[in-house]
Structure formats: structure tokens, C-alpha cells
Amino acid sequence: MTGDDNVIHSEDIVLIFGGYGLVGMQIARSIARHQLPKKMVLASLFESEAKKAVEELQREFPTLELDYCFGNVFVREENQKQFTKLTATIDCQS
């Protein structure tokens, strides 16, 4: 985040782990409703869950740029394979 650590700015990209779960979806909705980042990426263990979460939020917030990634972040090998989509989505150089 830029500037104040408690504020998400319009140029920020937000990554939410557990984005399909109850808490993750509520956090995503709250951020989308009140802070509207440049982009929101939802991460989930399974691809089907991640896609479903993005589809649901896209209906509620059609102007918000949404993407997803999936995989077990605690398993390094799987992390490298499954999160390839995430690294292509977010410019990790900045």
C-alpha cells in the first residue's frame, strides 16, 4: 500500500488469501465497497473456488478489475506451479 498503511489507494493491487471462504469474501466485499483498489486478486486452494468467488464478486462490482490464483501456498513446489498466473497478473518488480 502506498502512504498510510491503513488505506488502500486506487493504484493498489490487493491479494486476498482464502478469497472463497466466508471471511475472505466479506473482506473482499468490504474492500470493494469502501476502498476500490486498482485490482483485486482472490486466492483459493482450488481453481473452481477461486473462479466462483471472482464470478460472484464481478456481478456485485462490475467495474472492479478482478482476477484469481489457486494452489497451496504452504507447499513450495505446488506454489511455484499454480501461482504462475498470479505472477503474470501482478508486476512483482515494483
Solvent accessible surface area in square Angstrom, and as a share of the most:
residue,aa,sasa,rsa
1,M,134,0.60
2,T,62,0.36
3,G,72,0.70
4,D,81,0.42
5,D,103,0.53
6,N,129,0.66
7,V,58,0.33
8,I,23,0.11
9,H,58,0.26
10,S,83,0.54
11,E,99,0.44
12,D,14,0.07
13,I,63,0.32
14,V,18,0.11
15,L,60,0.30
16,I,12,0.06
17,F,118,0.49
18,G,43,0.41
19,G,0,0.00
20,Y,81,0.31
21,G,36,0.34
22,L,157,0.78
23,V,109,0.62
24,G,6,0.06
25,M,13,0.06
26,Q,98,0.43
27,I,81,0.41
28,A,0,0.00
29,R,40,0.14
30,S,49,0.32
31,I,24,0.12
32,A,6,0.05
33,R,134,0.49
34,H,133,0.59
35,Q,69,0.31
36,L,90,0.45
37,P,4,0.03
38,K,114,0.48
39,K,20,0.09
40,M,0,0.00
41,V,0,0.00
42,L,1,0.00
43,A,3,0.02
44,S,10,0.06
45,L,89,0.44
46,F,114,0.48
47,E,67,0.30
48,S,80,0.52
49,E,49,0.22
50,A,1,0.00
51,K,86,0.37
52,K,116,0.49
53,A,1,0.00
54,V,20,0.11
55,E,95,0.43
56,E,58,0.26
57,L,0,0.00
58,Q,62,0.28
59,R,176,0.64
60,E,76,0.34
61,F,31,0.13
62,P,99,0.62
63,T,125,0.73
64,L,5,0.03
65,E,88,0.40
66,L,20,0.10
67,D,26,0.14
68,Y,26,0.10
69,C,0,0.00
70,F,39,0.16
71,G,6,0.06
72,N,44,0.22
73,V,52,0.30
74,F,184,0.77
75,V,68,0.39
76,R,185,0.67
77,E,112,0.50
78,E,62,0.28
79,N,46,0.23
80,Q,112,0.50
81,K,132,0.56
82,Q,59,0.26
83,F,14,0.06
84,T,82,0.48
85,K,81,0.34
86,L,22,0.11
87,T,80,0.46
88,A,90,0.70
89,T,30,0.17
90,I,35,0.18
91,D,95,0.49
92,C,87,0.52
93,Q,165,0.74
94,S,128,0.83
